[in-house]
């Protein structure tokens, strides 16, 4: 069979193999911290809704809890998949939330102290977990991993 100008190339054409880098421990730990934070948020929201912690604003609590848990879950899932934009989104949310938390505790400590002990403990634990996650996301190993191609971000053939 002769080669025509309209025939496909006879050479084998494929993408060059990419070096895949394993997920560093720091990213794994950051994701675990965020999933624990999601679980705590969901559990605390459920407790508030069933009356374990007395509240008056059921709709506000439900919406806030669902949105917060949803955003944290999205960020945790995308971080685990190697999406660098999730680090920056989390950092922006963390900075805003932490500033609001610290300012409110410093300016109006009686409001924080008047909340149930479960809510106070949850706020402190969430702050610690999310601070740890943020630090772990920006370690040297994590930064290098987010820059490199990895198995979760390489598209697969259908």
C-alpha positions as a Markdown table, in Angstrom:
| # | Residue | x | y | z |
|---|---|---|---|---|
| 1 | Unk | 0.0 | 0.0 | 0.0 |
| 2 | Unk | 1.5 | 3.3 | -1.0 |
| 3 | Unk | 1.6 | 6.4 | 1.2 |
| 4 | Unk | -0.7 | 9.2 | 0.2 |
| 5 | Unk | -0.7 | 12.8 | 1.4 |
| 6 | Unk | -3.9 | 12.1 | 3.2 |
| 7 | Unk | -2.8 | 9.0 | 5.1 |
| 8 | Unk | -2.1 | 9.2 | 8.8 |
| 9 | Unk | 1.5 | 9.2 | 9.9 |
| 10 | Unk | 3.1 | 5.8 | 10.1 |
| 11 | Unk | 5.2 | 6.6 | 13.1 |
| 12 | Unk | 3.9 | 5.7 | 16.5 |
| 13 | Unk | 2.8 | 9.0 | 18.2 |
| 14 | Unk | 2.2 | 9.2 | 21.9 |
| 15 | Unk | 2.7 | 11.6 | 24.8 |
| 16 | Unk | 6.1 | 11.3 | 26.6 |
| 17 | Unk | 5.9 | 9.5 | 29.9 |
| 18 | Unk | 5.7 | 11.8 | 32.9 |
| 19 | Unk | 7.5 | 11.2 | 36.1 |
| 20 | Unk | 4.9 | 10.8 | 38.8 |
| 21 | Unk | 5.7 | 12.0 | 42.3 |
| 22 | Unk | 4.2 | 10.3 | 45.3 |
| 23 | Unk | 2.1 | 12.4 | 47.7 |
| 24 | Unk | 4.3 | 13.7 | 50.6 |
| 25 | Unk | 3.4 | 13.0 | 54.2 |
| 26 | Unk | 2.8 | 16.7 | 54.8 |
| 27 | Unk | 0.0 | 16.8 | 52.2 |
| 28 | Unk | -1.5 | 13.6 | 53.6 |
| 29 | Unk | -1.5 | 15.0 | 57.1 |
| 30 | Unk | -3.0 | 18.3 | 56.0 |
| 31 | Unk | -5.8 | 16.4 | 54.3 |
| 32 | Unk | -6.4 | 14.3 | 57.4 |
| 33 | Unk | -6.6 | 17.5 | 59.5 |
| 34 | Unk | -9.2 | 19.0 | 57.1 |
| 35 | Unk | -11.3 | 15.8 | 57.1 |
| 36 | Unk | -11.2 | 15.7 | 60.9 |
| 37 | Unk | -12.4 | 19.4 | 60.8 |
| 38 | Unk | -15.2 | 18.4 | 58.4 |
| 39 | Unk | -16.3 | 15.6 | 60.8 |
| 40 | Unk | -16.2 | 17.9 | 63.8 |
| 41 | Unk | -18.2 | 20.6 | 62.0 |
| 42 | Unk | -20.8 | 18.1 | 60.8 |
| 43 | Unk | -21.1 | 16.5 | 64.3 |
| 44 | Unk | -21.3 | 19.8 | 66.1 |
| 45 | Unk | -24.0 | 21.0 | 63.6 |
| 46 | Unk | -25.9 | 17.8 | 64.1 |
| 47 | Unk | -25.7 | 18.2 | 67.9 |
| 48 | Unk | -26.9 | 21.8 | 67.7 |
| 49 | Unk | -29.8 | 20.8 | 65.5 |
| 50 | Unk | -31.0 | 18.0 | 67.7 |
| 51 | Unk | -30.8 | 20.2 | 70.8 |
| 52 | Unk | -27.7 | 18.8 | 72.6 |
| 53 | Unk | -26.5 | 22.4 | 72.5 |
| 54 | Unk | -29.4 | 24.8 | 73.0 |
| 55 | Unk | -29.7 | 27.2 | 70.1 |
| 56 | Unk | -32.4 | 29.6 | 68.8 |
| 57 | Unk | -31.3 | 30.0 | 65.2 |
| 58 | Unk | -31.8 | 26.5 | 63.7 |
| 59 | Unk | -31.8 | 27.6 | 60.0 |
| 60 | Unk | -28.7 | 29.8 | 60.4 |
| 61 | Unk | -26.9 | 26.9 | 62.2 |
| 62 | Unk | -27.9 | 24.4 | 59.6 |
| 63 | Unk | -26.9 | 26.6 | 56.6 |
| 64 | Unk | -23.6 | 27.6 | 58.3 |
| 65 | Unk | -22.7 | 24.1 | 59.2 |
| 66 | Unk | -23.5 | 22.6 | 55.8 |
| 67 | Unk | -21.6 | 25.4 | 53.9 |
| 68 | Unk | -18.6 | 25.2 | 56.2 |
| 69 | Unk | -18.4 | 21.3 | 56.1 |
| 70 | Unk | -19.0 | 21.4 | 52.3 |
| 71 | Unk | -16.2 | 23.9 | 51.7 |
| 72 | Unk | -13.8 | 22.1 | 53.9 |
| 73 | Unk | -14.7 | 18.8 | 52.3 |
| 74 | Unk | -14.2 | 20.3 | 48.8 |
| 75 | Unk | -10.8 | 21.7 | 49.8 |
| 76 | Unk | -9.7 | 18.4 | 51.4 |
| 77 | Unk | -10.7 | 16.4 | 48.3 |
| 78 | Unk | -9.1 | 18.8 | 45.9 |
| 79 | Unk | -5.9 | 19.0 | 48.0 |
| 80 | Unk | -5.7 | 15.2 | 48.0 |
| 81 | Unk | -6.1 | 15.3 | 44.2 |
| 82 | Unk | -3.2 | 17.7 | 43.9 |
| 83 | Unk | -5.0 | 20.9 | 43.0 |
| 84 | Unk | -2.8 | 23.8 | 44.0 |
| 85 | Unk | -5.7 | 26.4 | 43.8 |
| 86 | Unk | -7.3 | 24.6 | 46.8 |
| 87 | Unk | -4.3 | 25.6 | 49.0 |
| 88 | Unk | -4.8 | 29.3 | 48.1 |
| 89 | Unk | -8.6 | 29.1 | 48.6 |
| 90 | Unk | -8.1 | 27.5 | 52.0 |
| 91 | Unk | -5.5 | 30.1 | 53.0 |
| 92 | Unk | -7.9 | 33.0 | 52.1 |
| 93 | Unk | -10.7 | 31.4 | 54.0 |
| 94 | Unk | -8.4 | 30.6 | 56.9 |
| 95 | Unk | -7.0 | 34.1 | 57.2 |
| 96 | Unk | -10.5 | 35.7 | 57.0 |
| 97 | Unk | -12.0 | 33.2 | 59.5 |
| 98 | Unk | -9.1 | 33.4 | 61.9 |
| 99 | Unk | -9.1 | 37.1 | 61.9 |
| 100 | Unk | -12.8 | 37.2 | 62.7 |
| 101 | Unk | -12.4 | 34.6 | 65.4 |
| 102 | Unk | -9.4 | 36.3 | 67.1 |
| 103 | Unk | -10.9 | 39.8 | 66.8 |
| 104 | Unk | -14.2 | 38.6 | 68.3 |
| 105 | Unk | -12.5 | 36.8 | 71.2 |
| 106 | Unk | -10.3 | 39.8 | 71.9 |
| 107 | Unk | -12.9 | 42.5 | 71.5 |
| 108 | Unk | -15.9 | 40.7 | 73.0 |
| 109 | Unk | -14.6 | 37.9 | 75.2 |
| 110 | Unk | -17.8 | 37.6 | 77.1 |
| 111 | Unk | -19.6 | 36.5 | 74.0 |
| 112 | Unk | -17.1 | 33.6 | 73.5 |
| 113 | Unk | -17.2 | 32.8 | 77.2 |
| 114 | Unk | -21.0 | 32.7 | 77.2 |
| 115 | Unk | -21.2 | 30.0 | 74.5 |
| 116 | Unk | -21.5 | 26.4 | 75.7 |
| 117 | Unk | -18.2 | 24.6 | 76.5 |
| 118 | Unk | -18.7 | 22.2 | 73.6 |
| 119 | Unk | -18.7 | 25.2 | 71.1 |
| 120 | Unk | -15.7 | 26.7 | 72.8 |
| 121 | Unk | -13.7 | 23.5 | 72.7 |
| 122 | Unk | -14.7 | 22.9 | 69.0 |
| 123 | Unk | -13.6 | 26.4 | 68.1 |
| 124 | Unk | -10.2 | 25.9 | 69.7 |
| 125 | Unk | -9.7 | 22.4 | 68.2 |
| 126 | Unk | -10.9 | 23.6 | 64.7 |
| 127 | Unk | -8.4 | 26.5 | 64.9 |
| 128 | Unk | -5.6 | 24.1 | 65.8 |
| 129 | Unk | -6.5 | 21.6 | 63.1 |
| 130 | Unk | -6.8 | 24.2 | 60.4 |
| 131 | Unk | -3.6 | 26.0 | 61.4 |
| 132 | Unk | -1.7 | 22.7 | 61.2 |
| 133 | Unk | -3.3 | 21.9 | 57.8 |
| 134 | Unk | -2.3 | 25.3 | 56.5 |
| 135 | Unk | 1.3 | 25.0 | 57.7 |
| 136 | Unk | 1.6 | 21.5 | 56.3 |
| 137 | Unk | 0.2 | 22.6 | 52.9 |
| 138 | Unk | 3.0 | 25.1 | 52.5 |
| 139 | Unk | 6.0 | 23.0 | 53.6 |
| 140 | Unk | 8.8 | 22.6 | 51.0 |
| 141 | Unk | 7.8 | 19.0 | 50.2 |
| 142 | Unk | 4.1 | 20.1 | 49.7 |
| 143 | Unk | 5.0 | 23.0 | 47.5 |
| 144 | Unk | 7.2 | 20.8 | 45.3 |
| 145 | Unk | 4.5 | 18.2 | 45.0 |
| 146 | Unk | 1.8 | 20.7 | 43.9 |
| 147 | Unk | 4.2 | 22.0 | 41.2 |
| 148 | Unk | 5.0 | 18.5 | 39.8 |
| 149 | Unk | 2.7 | 16.2 | 37.9 |
| 150 | Unk | 1.2 | 13.4 | 39.9 |
| 151 | Unk | -1.1 | 10.5 | 39.4 |
| 152 | Unk | -4.3 | 12.2 | 40.6 |
| 153 | Unk | -3.9 | 15.1 | 38.1 |
| 154 | Unk | -2.9 | 13.1 | 35.0 |
| 155 | Unk | -6.0 | 12.6 | 32.8 |
| 156 | Unk | -6.8 | 9.0 | 32.0 |
| 157 | Unk | -8.1 | 7.7 | 28.7 |
| 158 | Unk | -11.9 | 6.9 | 28.6 |
